Amino acid sequence: MRQALALATQAIGLSDPNPRVGCVILAADGRLLGAGHTQPAGQAHAEVMALRDAQARGHEVRGATAYVTLEPCSHHGRTPPCCDALVAAGLARVVAAVGDPNPLVAGQGMARLRAAGIAAELGLLAEEARELNIGFFSRMQRGRPFVRLKAAASLDGRTALPDGQSQWITGEAARRDGHVFRKRANAILTGIGTVRDDDPRLDVRFVETALQPLRVIVDSRLETSPAARILQPPGRALIYAAVEDAARARALADTGAEIAFKPGPGGKVDLAALLADLGARGVNELHVEAGHKLNGSLLRAGLVDEFLIYLAPKLLGQGREIAAFGPLASLGEALELNWRSVDPVGADLRLIARPVMPRPEAP
């Protein structure tokens, strides 16, 4: 199963909006017969790739065991059900790490395997498998992406000087590492303030990827310049606005950007509606690289699932904070977090933490 999980990581930046799945087929004596991982959407899933690999190696899989990181699908989408392929191949046993949260599957894959006489087991390394597809679970169970907020800050929590200067607080190793997380997400979110101040590209450049994330801008009044680098290839751009302006919308649409209106209170974009819309578009993980204002709005709305903070061994004194919210009336109102990991990256530290809150258990 660990080998299958390692294979599944090769589908990062490849399989979206489908989950990242790996499959390993072993003979009764433990010999590797075939292995594979999910291909781009519309192409073969991990189980079919493993069966093809076994056939290419000249191996017979009848009576073998398949280890797969997600319950085999049982419905016709753009590809036939994987559980049917496993049944037709004559496997004796299927071990799945975690159940598929897709309502079209949700246990039916395992049930169909058992009905066909295959020993079907669930739960081996379930937490690792769920974490690999945490965005897919979020979209299936909550109807919205898993939101990861990334920031680079000094030791005293400053992301920029008072005038907005921020390049570069952290070192090159941290910046490269940040692109690994960009690759995980099939959409990157920022605000008009960051677009205006930094003119970022927000694409994946420092690591190889088959897919470029969708670039998403929160721009209530459509103030993005048509010449902004974030609108240029590679990848696509989506701008969420709250106030309609036909001329500005037309100029931005002429660049190839899509405009979506999600008005909320106070002439601002409704962030919860934005996330629901991204979920409907198949976005599993949303990577946020924004300024303190948009970060604060996401925090106040309770929409941040994980913090990815690169902390530099520097003190900046006065400057912009990671997120503008508060002031709090008491320490008891503080947003409590659980550490997931603390790791050195070059001269900096990478901190990953999640809000303390209950979350649905994996099926």
Kinemage of the C-alpha trace (Angstrom):
@kinemage 1
@onewidth
@group {chain A} dominant
@subgroup {mainchain}
@vectorlist {calphas} color= white
{ca met a 1} P 0.000 0.000 0.000
{ca arg a 2} L 2.889 2.367 0.665
{ca gln a 3} L 4.130 1.658 -2.853
{ca ala a 4} L 0.643 2.416 -4.160
{ca leu a 5} L 0.629 5.707 -2.223
{ca ala a 6} L 4.012 6.606 -3.703
{ca leu a 7} L 2.591 5.945 -7.166
{ca ala a 8} L -0.447 8.094 -6.369
{ca thr a 9} L 1.780 11.096 -5.668
{ca gln a 10} L 2.846 10.935 -9.319
{ca ala a 11} L -0.717 11.955 -10.223
{ca ile a 12} L -0.330 15.320 -8.448
{ca gly a 13} L -0.618 18.024 -11.067
{ca leu a 14} L -1.896 15.435 -13.549
{ca ser a 15} L -5.231 13.895 -12.574
{ca asp a 16} L -7.321 16.874 -11.397
{ca pro a 17} L -10.234 17.082 -10.913
{ca asn a 18} L -10.041 13.303 -10.398
{ca pro a 19} L -8.416 11.991 -7.224
{ca arg a 20} L -4.782 10.877 -7.082
{ca val a 21} L -4.808 7.097 -6.911
{ca gly a 22} L -2.148 4.414 -7.067
{ca cys a 23} L -2.574 0.663 -7.550
{ca val a 24} L -0.203 -2.266 -7.079
{ca ile a 25} L -1.075 -5.860 -8.028
{ca leu a 26} L 0.756 -8.697 -6.263
{ca ala a 27} L 0.763 -12.443 -6.886
{ca ala a 28} L -0.003 -14.833 -4.025
{ca asp a 29} L 3.735 -15.316 -3.492
{ca gly a 30} L 4.322 -11.551 -3.235
{ca arg a 31} L 5.691 -10.984 -6.746
{ca leu a 32} L 4.878 -7.607 -8.307
{ca leu a 33} L 2.647 -8.180 -11.316
{ca gly a 34} L 1.654 -4.638 -12.266
{ca ala a 35} L 1.436 -1.077 -10.983
{ca gly a 36} L 0.020 2.249 -12.107
{ca his a 37} L -1.493 5.594 -11.137
{ca thr a 38} L -4.339 7.794 -12.322
{ca gln a 39} L -3.885 9.462 -15.707
{ca pro a 40} L -5.313 12.836 -16.833
{ca ala a 41} L -9.081 13.256 -16.555
{ca gly a 42} L -10.861 11.164 -19.153
{ca gln a 43} L -8.030 8.663 -19.364
{ca ala a 44} L -7.337 5.425 -17.472
{ca his a 45} L -7.603 5.161 -13.706
{ca ala a 46} L -4.949 3.554 -11.517
{ca glu a 47} L -6.485 0.063 -11.495
{ca val a 48} L -6.682 -0.092 -15.280
{ca met a 49} L -3.093 1.181 -15.581
{ca ala a 50} L -1.917 -1.560 -13.195
{ca leu a 51} L -3.788 -4.224 -15.175
{ca arg a 52} L -2.273 -2.927 -18.422
{ca asp a 53} L 1.174 -2.930 -16.830
{ca ala a 54} L 0.731 -6.565 -15.757
{ca gln a 55} L -0.356 -7.515 -19.269
{ca ala a 56} L 2.650 -5.698 -20.776
{ca arg a 57} L 4.931 -7.647 -18.431
{ca gly a 58} L 3.288 -10.895 -19.522
{ca his a 59} L 1.826 -11.631 -16.079
{ca glu a 60} L -1.462 -13.395 -15.337
{ca val a 61} L -3.376 -11.580 -12.581
{ca arg a 62} L -6.120 -14.147 -11.939
{ca gly a 63} L -6.147 -14.921 -8.215
{ca ala a 64} L -3.902 -11.945 -7.374
{ca thr a 65} L -4.375 -9.109 -4.857
{ca ala a 66} L -4.741 -5.449 -5.796
{ca tyr a 67} L -3.722 -2.734 -3.332
{ca val a 68} L -5.380 0.571 -4.270
{ca thr a 69} L -5.308 3.878 -2.403
{ca leu a 70} L -8.987 4.713 -3.002
{ca glu a 71} L -12.067 2.537 -3.296
{ca pro a 72} L -12.449 1.437 -6.948
{ca cys a 73} L -15.130 3.461 -8.714
{ca ser a 74} L -18.459 1.811 -9.505
{ca his a 75} L -20.041 4.322 -11.878
{ca his a 76} L -19.728 5.236 -15.539
{ca gly a 77} L -18.091 8.647 -15.861
{ca arg a 78} L -15.697 9.433 -18.678
{ca thr a 79} L -14.305 5.932 -18.116
{ca pro a 80} L -15.966 2.592 -17.219
{ca pro a 81} L -16.129 1.400 -13.576
{ca cys a 82} L -12.789 0.199 -12.231
{ca cys a 83} L -14.446 -2.430 -10.036
{ca asp a 84} L -15.786 -4.108 -13.194
{ca ala a 85} L -12.274 -4.229 -14.664
{ca leu a 86} L -10.959 -5.893 -11.501
{ca val a 87} L -13.776 -8.435 -11.517
{ca ala a 88} L -13.235 -9.233 -15.196
{ca ala a 89} L -9.507 -9.726 -14.560
{ca gly a 90} L -10.283 -12.424 -11.998
{ca leu a 91} L -8.599 -10.892 -8.956
{ca ala a 92} L -9.131 -12.749 -5.692
{ca arg a 93} L -8.662 -9.847 -3.274
{ca val a 94} L -8.769 -6.056 -3.299
{ca val a 95} L -7.400 -3.960 -0.430
{ca ala a 96} L -8.418 -0.284 -0.565
{ca ala a 97} L -6.960 2.340 1.751
{ca val a 98} L -10.019 4.565 2.056
{ca gly a 99} L -13.585 4.754 0.781
{ca asp a 100} L -14.467 7.023 -2.120
{ca pro a 101} L -16.417 10.082 -0.820
{ca asn a 102} L -18.061 10.592 -4.218
{ca pro a 103} L -21.812 9.981 -3.656
{ca leu a 104} L -21.835 8.028 -6.933
{ca val a 105} L -19.480 5.502 -5.299
{ca ala a 106} L -19.524 5.773 -1.466
{ca gly a 107} L -19.176 2.062 -0.702
{ca gln a 108} L -20.758 0.711 -3.858
{ca gly a 109} L -17.374 -0.165 -5.358
{ca met a 110} L -16.474 -2.424 -2.442
{ca ala a 111} L -19.995 -3.882 -2.410
{ca arg a 112} L -19.815 -4.804 -6.102
{ca leu a 113} L -16.452 -6.476 -5.597
{ca arg a 114} L -17.819 -8.558 -2.720
{ca ala a 115} L -20.931 -9.441 -4.716
{ca ala a 116} L -18.621 -10.828 -7.410
{ca gly a 117} L -16.880 -13.063 -4.875
{ca ile a 118} L -13.784 -10.914 -4.386
{ca ala a 119} L -12.459 -10.444 -0.842
{ca ala a 120} L -12.636 -6.668 -0.435
{ca glu a 121} L -10.970 -4.942 2.531
{ca leu a 122} L -10.942 -1.270 3.509
{ca gly a 123} L -8.879 0.874 5.881
{ca leu a 124} L -5.174 0.123 5.362
{ca leu a 125} L -3.215 3.428 5.698
{ca ala a 126} L -6.513 5.309 5.437
{ca glu a 127} L -5.259 8.588 6.927
{ca glu a 128} L -2.297 8.818 4.533
{ca ala a 129} L -4.585 8.115 1.581
{ca arg a 130} L -7.113 10.690 2.712
{ca glu a 131} L -4.437 13.374 3.161
{ca leu a 132} L -3.185 12.782 -0.365
{ca asn a 133} L -6.688 13.571 -1.649
{ca ile a 134} L -7.806 15.985 1.035
{ca gly a 135} L -9.093 18.419 -1.583
{ca phe a 136} L -11.158 15.746 -3.314
{ca phe a 137} L -12.683 14.757 0.033
{ca ser a 138} L -13.454 18.416 0.743
{ca arg a 139} L -15.174 18.935 -2.602
{ca met a 140} L -17.208 15.738 -2.339
{ca gln a 141} L -18.224 16.204 1.311
{ca arg a 142} L -18.503 20.004 1.611
{ca gly a 143} L -19.012 21.146 -1.957
{ca arg a 144} L -15.951 23.400 -1.841
{ca pro a 145} L -12.180 23.126 -2.178
{ca phe a 146} L -9.719 22.588 0.650
{ca val a 147} L -8.284 26.075 1.250
{ca arg a 148} L -4.559 26.383 1.977
{ca leu a 149} L -3.350 29.890 2.865
{ca lys a 150} L 0.324 30.459 2.077
{ca ala a 151} L 2.400 33.348 3.382
{ca ala a 152} L 6.069 34.256 3.677
{ca ala a 153} L 6.820 36.228 6.827
{ca ser a 154} L 9.563 37.478 9.101
{ca leu a 155} L 10.023 36.066 12.590
{ca asp a 156} L 7.833 38.884 13.925
{ca gly a 157} L 5.031 37.989 11.500
{ca arg a 158} L 5.496 40.702 8.878
{ca thr a 159} L 4.791 39.849 5.246
{ca ala a 160} L 5.868 43.232 3.860
{ca leu a 161} L 7.153 46.636 4.854
{ca pro a 162} L 4.535 49.342 5.497
{ca asp a 163} L 4.847 50.504 1.860
{ca gly a 164} L 4.203 46.973 0.559
{ca gln a 165} L 7.771 45.872 -0.246
{ca ser a 166} L 7.956 42.096 0.175
{ca gln a 167} L 10.489 40.712 -2.316
{ca trp a 168} L 12.122 38.780 -0.890
{ca ile a 169} L 11.565 38.026 2.794
{ca thr a 170} L 12.317 34.317 2.476
{ca gly a 171} L 15.065 32.624 0.471
{ca glu a 172} L 15.064 30.873 -2.867
{ca ala a 173} L 14.655 27.392 -1.352
{ca ala a 174} L 11.409 28.453 0.321
{ca arg a 175} L 10.140 30.039 -2.890
{ca arg a 176} L 10.852 26.834 -4.812
{ca asp a 177} L 9.171 24.776 -2.126
{ca gly a 178} L 6.102 26.986 -2.439
{ca his a 179} L 5.764 25.899 -6.064
{ca val a 180} L 5.437 22.286 -4.893
{ca phe a 181} L 2.275 23.359 -3.080
{ca arg a 182} L 1.105 25.420 -6.054
{ca lys a 183} L 1.351 22.244 -8.110
{ca arg a 184} L -0.858 20.411 -5.578
{ca ala a 185} L -3.650 22.928 -6.144
{ca asn a 186} L -5.654 23.177 -9.327
{ca ala a 187} L -6.442 26.823 -8.547
{ca ile a 188} L -4.484 29.706 -6.993
{ca leu a 189} L -6.353 32.626 -5.409
{ca thr a 190} L -5.190 36.189 -4.897
{ca gly a 191} L -6.717 39.640 -4.546
{ca ile a 192} L -6.666 42.795 -6.593
{ca gly a 193} L -4.285 44.416 -4.089
{ca thr a 194} L -1.614 41.788 -4.733
{ca val a 195} L -2.186 41.956 -8.490
{ca arg a 196} L -1.804 45.723 -8.416
{ca asp a 197} L 1.198 45.854 -6.048
{ca asp a 198} L 3.239 42.827 -7.150
{ca asp a 199} L 1.967 41.971 -10.663
{ca pro a 200} L 2.542 38.234 -9.974
{ca arg a 201} L 2.279 35.395 -12.487
{ca leu a 202} L 1.126 32.806 -9.921
{ca asp a 203} L 1.937 29.876 -12.164
{ca val a 204} L 4.060 26.782 -11.469
{ca arg a 205} L 7.605 27.312 -12.720
{ca phe a 206} L 10.108 25.758 -10.331
{ca val a 207} L 8.758 22.192 -10.530
{ca glu a 208} L 7.477 20.229 -13.499
{ca thr a 209} L 3.708 19.920 -13.873
{ca ala a 210} L 1.363 18.653 -16.547
{ca leu a 211} L -1.351 21.116 -15.532
{ca gln a 212} L -1.109 24.818 -14.757
{ca pro a 213} L -3.477 25.900 -11.980
{ca leu a 214} L -6.410 28.159 -12.694
{ca arg a 215} L -5.459 31.689 -11.552
{ca val a 216} L -8.309 33.247 -9.560
{ca ile a 217} L -8.574 36.952 -8.676
{ca val a 218} L -10.934 38.513 -6.135
{ca asp a 219} L -11.574 41.893 -7.755
{ca ser a 220} L -14.853 43.406 -6.581
{ca arg a 221} L -14.804 46.406 -8.964
{ca leu a 222} L -12.945 44.840 -11.908
{ca glu a 223} L -9.829 46.945 -11.436
{ca thr a 224} L -7.397 44.341 -12.821
{ca ser a 225} L -5.317 45.734 -15.675
{ca pro a 226} L -5.726 43.809 -18.952
{ca ala a 227} L -1.901 43.908 -19.108
{ca ala a 228} L -1.483 42.123 -15.747
{ca arg a 229} L 0.909 39.181 -15.933
{ca ile a 230} L -1.543 36.916 -14.109
{ca leu a 231} L -3.814 37.036 -17.172
{ca gln a 232} L -1.095 35.855 -19.524
{ca pro a 233} L -0.361 32.213 -20.475
{ca pro a 234} L 0.249 29.566 -19.315
{ca gly a 235} L -3.047 28.598 -17.754
{ca arg a 236} L -6.401 30.339 -17.493
{ca ala a 237} L -7.622 33.228 -15.352
{ca leu a 238} L -10.949 33.653 -13.572
{ca ile a 239} L -11.959 36.971 -12.011
{ca tyr a 240} L -14.670 37.191 -9.360
{ca ala a 241} L -16.367 40.577 -9.131
{ca ala a 242} L -19.209 42.142 -7.169
{ca val a 243} L -19.947 45.284 -9.173
{ca glu a 244} L -20.821 45.002 -12.848
{ca asp a 245} L -18.954 47.245 -15.268
{ca ala a 246} L -19.575 46.263 -18.884
{ca ala a 247} L -16.599 48.107 -20.358
{ca arg a 248} L -14.067 46.748 -17.865
{ca ala a 249} L -15.526 43.262 -18.113
{ca arg a 250} L -15.242 43.345 -21.887
{ca ala a 251} L -11.612 44.531 -21.790
{ca leu a 252} L -10.684 41.726 -19.384
{ca ala a 253} L -12.643 39.125 -21.324
{ca asp a 254} L -10.713 40.136 -24.446
{ca thr a 255} L -7.551 38.842 -22.725
{ca gly a 256} L -9.177 35.418 -22.394
{ca ala a 257} L -10.103 35.816 -18.731
{ca glu a 258} L -13.497 34.650 -17.484
{ca ile a 259} L -15.573 37.014 -15.348
{ca ala a 260} L -17.928 35.695 -12.661
{ca phe a 261} L -20.150 37.876 -10.498
{ca lys a 262} L -20.647 36.782 -6.884
{ca pro a 263} L -21.811 39.935 -5.064
{ca gly a 264} L -21.924 39.959 -1.289
{ca pro a 265} L -22.546 42.535 1.440
{ca gly a 266} L -20.871 45.918 1.146
{ca gly a 267} L -20.107 45.614 -2.529
{ca lys a 268} L -17.565 42.861 -1.884
{ca val a 269} L -17.278 39.397 -3.424
{ca asp a 270} L -19.127 36.704 -1.469
{ca leu a 271} L -16.204 34.436 -0.585
{ca ala a 272} L -18.345 31.474 0.470
{ca ala a 273} L -20.202 31.654 -2.847
{ca leu a 274} L -16.848 31.897 -4.636
{ca leu a 275} L -15.655 28.677 -2.994
{ca ala a 276} L -18.908 26.909 -3.806
{ca asp a 277} L -18.538 27.977 -7.433
{ca leu a 278} L -14.943 26.717 -7.568
{ca gly a 279} L -16.135 23.422 -6.118
{ca ala a 280} L -18.752 23.174 -8.856
{ca arg a 281} L -15.940 23.768 -11.367
{ca gly a 282} L -14.022 20.763 -10.011
{ca val a 283} L -11.412 22.584 -7.936
{ca asn a 284} L -10.160 20.275 -5.179
{ca glu a 285} L -7.392 22.294 -3.526
{ca leu a 286} L -7.283 26.092 -3.518
{ca his a 287} L -3.902 27.677 -2.838
{ca val a 288} L -4.172 31.254 -1.511
{ca glu a 289} L -1.346 33.733 -2.041
{ca ala a 290} L -2.931 37.034 -1.140
{ca gly a 291} L -2.444 40.132 0.979
{ca his a 292} L -3.420 40.768 4.569
{ca lys a 293} L -6.881 42.117 3.703
{ca leu a 294} L -8.131 39.136 1.681
{ca asn a 295} L -6.424 36.734 4.106
{ca gly a 296} L -8.258 38.433 6.961
{ca ser a 297} L -11.577 38.195 5.138
{ca leu a 298} L -11.092 34.470 4.575
{ca leu a 299} L -10.199 33.977 8.238
{ca arg a 300} L -13.166 35.950 9.534
{ca ala a 301} L -15.455 33.853 7.342
{ca gly a 302} L -13.924 30.624 8.697
{ca leu a 303} L -12.869 29.499 5.226
{ca val a 304} L -9.196 28.626 5.793
{ca asp a 305} L -8.444 24.917 6.249
{ca glu a 306} L -4.659 25.036 6.454
{ca phe a 307} L -1.853 27.551 6.919
{ca leu a 308} L 1.406 27.187 4.998
{ca ile a 309} L 3.806 29.720 6.463
{ca tyr a 310} L 7.442 30.204 5.469
{ca leu a 311} L 9.172 31.981 8.331
{ca ala a 312} L 12.439 33.844 7.726
{ca pro a 313} L 15.046 34.492 10.453
{ca lys a 314} L 14.520 38.252 10.161
{ca leu a 315} L 12.841 41.011 12.159
{ca leu a 316} L 11.103 43.744 10.175
{ca gly a 317} L 9.473 45.735 12.940
{ca gln a 318} L 6.573 47.690 11.540
{ca gly a 319} L 4.935 46.223 8.463
{ca arg a 320} L 1.990 44.317 7.081
{ca glu a 321} L 0.681 41.287 8.934
{ca ile a 322} L -0.259 37.867 7.585
{ca ala a 323} L -3.962 38.576 8.021
{ca ala a 324} L -5.896 41.674 9.039
{ca phe a 325} L -8.607 40.745 11.514
{ca gly a 326} L -9.645 41.654 15.030
{ca pro a 327} L -8.979 43.296 17.416
{ca leu a 328} L -9.983 40.494 19.759
{ca ala a 329} L -11.638 41.242 23.076
{ca ser a 330} L -9.816 38.418 24.855
{ca leu a 331} L -7.172 35.759 24.269
{ca gly a 332} L -9.937 33.184 24.376
{ca glu a 333} L -11.132 34.483 21.003
{ca ala a 334} L -7.838 33.609 19.311
{ca leu a 335} L -7.938 31.186 16.418
{ca glu a 336} L -6.304 28.038 17.779
{ca leu a 337} L -4.232 25.884 15.466
{ca asn a 338} L -2.759 22.396 15.491
{ca trp a 339} L 0.762 21.979 14.173
{ca arg a 340} L 1.009 19.520 11.294
{ca ser a 341} L 4.720 19.948 10.644
{ca val a 342} L 7.680 22.263 11.212
{ca asp a 343} L 10.584 21.765 8.804
{ca pro a 344} L 13.666 23.741 7.753
{ca val a 345} L 13.701 24.799 4.108
{ca gly a 346} L 17.011 26.394 3.291
{ca ala a 347} L 17.580 29.158 5.843
{ca asp a 348} L 13.847 29.414 6.581
{ca leu a 349} L 11.216 27.348 8.378
{ca arg a 350} L 8.104 25.854 6.791
{ca leu a 351} L 5.199 25.753 9.240
{ca ile a 352} L 2.001 23.874 8.444
{ca ala a 353} L -0.947 24.204 10.815
{ca arg a 354} L -4.698 23.717 10.753
{ca pro a 355} L -7.498 25.324 12.757
{ca val a 356} L -8.687 23.289 15.726
{ca met a 357} L -12.066 22.069 14.558
{ca pro a 358} L -13.819 18.761 13.992
{ca arg a 359} L -13.815 17.391 10.456
{ca pro a 360} L -15.750 14.526 8.861
{ca glu a 361} L -14.221 11.112 9.315
{ca ala a 362} L -13.107 9.236 6.234
{ca pro a 363} L -15.620 6.553 5.208
